[in-house]
Amino acid sequence: MRGTLDFLRKSGVPSPVAVLTIMAEFLGPLGLAVGLLTRVAALGIAAVMLGAILTVHRQRFFMNWYGNEQGEGFEYHVLAIGLAVALVLNGAGAWSLDAMIAGH
């Protein structure tokens, strides 16, 4: 965590945003895997992906398939945002921990 926090701070990301980013990237997938706090986790992941597009990957849309260009595109990030939006709008489903806690 220390290394990632230092990297994000050196990149100009404020410390509170850096901590939230680390939490979203670590806890978000765990929450999605078991269906716990699904909408919050998906929203966090979407925010991280949007931040990655705006700060690093905005030069090109498609991935660098052949390695002959510098950097990567943001097509994967758009896919992840689309999936996250679907989860934010619809929730995790009947077999999730969210549904079990809600009593569905």
N, C-alpha and C positions, 0 to 999 in steps of 0.2 A: 504494500500500500504506500509506503514511504516513497519509493521510486516513482510510482505513477503520480502521486501527489506533487512531487517536486517537478516532474516533467510538465504537468499541466500548469503549474504556477509559472514556470519559466516560459511557457507558451503564451502567457498573458491571461490565463483563466483565473478568476478570483477564487480564493481558497474555499469559500462555501459552495460555489458551483462545482469546483473540482471534487469535493467530498461527495456531493450529491451525484455526480457523474460516476464516481467509483462505486457508490452504493447501488445505483441503477444498473451498472454493468455486472456487478457481482450478485446482488440479491434478486434482480429482475428475472433472470433465467431460472433461478431456483423457484421463485414464486410461480412462474408460468408452468414449470414442469409438474408441480403438484396442484396447481389451480388455486393458490392462496394469494389473496389481494391482487387478483389477475388484472383488473382494470388499472390499478395504480402501477403495477409492474410494467404493463404494456405502455402506459403513458410515459414512464421513465425511459424505457428503451426507445420509444419514438423520439423523445427529446434528445437523447444521445445520438441517434442516427441523424437527426436534423442538424445537430451541432457539428457532426463529422462532415456532412455535406458542405455546410457553410464555411467551415474553417480549413478543410484539407482537400476534399475531393471535387470541388465545383468546376475544375478545369475541363472535365470530360464526363460524358454520361456513361459510356461503355467501359467495361474492364479492359485492362491492358493484357489481352490474351496472348500476345506473342512476345511480350517483354521488350519491345523495341521503342517504347515511349516511356517518359518519366512519369511516375505516379499511377494511380488507379482511378477508375471512374466511380460513379455513385449509383449505378443501377441496383446493386445489392441493397444499398441503404433505402432506396425507394421501395423495394420489395418488403424489407423489414418494417418500414413505416406503414405500408398497406396492411400487413398482417397485424401490427399493433393497433391500428385504427379499428380493424374488425373486432379485435378482442376488447377494446375499450367500449365499443358500441354494443356488443352482444354478450360479453362476459365469457366465462370459461366453460360453461356447460353443466350438464346434469351430474357428471362423475367427478367434479372438482371438489376440493375442500371448501371453497366458497359456498357451493350448493349444499354441502353437508352441514356447514355451520348455519346457513340460513334455513335449514330444515326442508329443503325441496326434495 
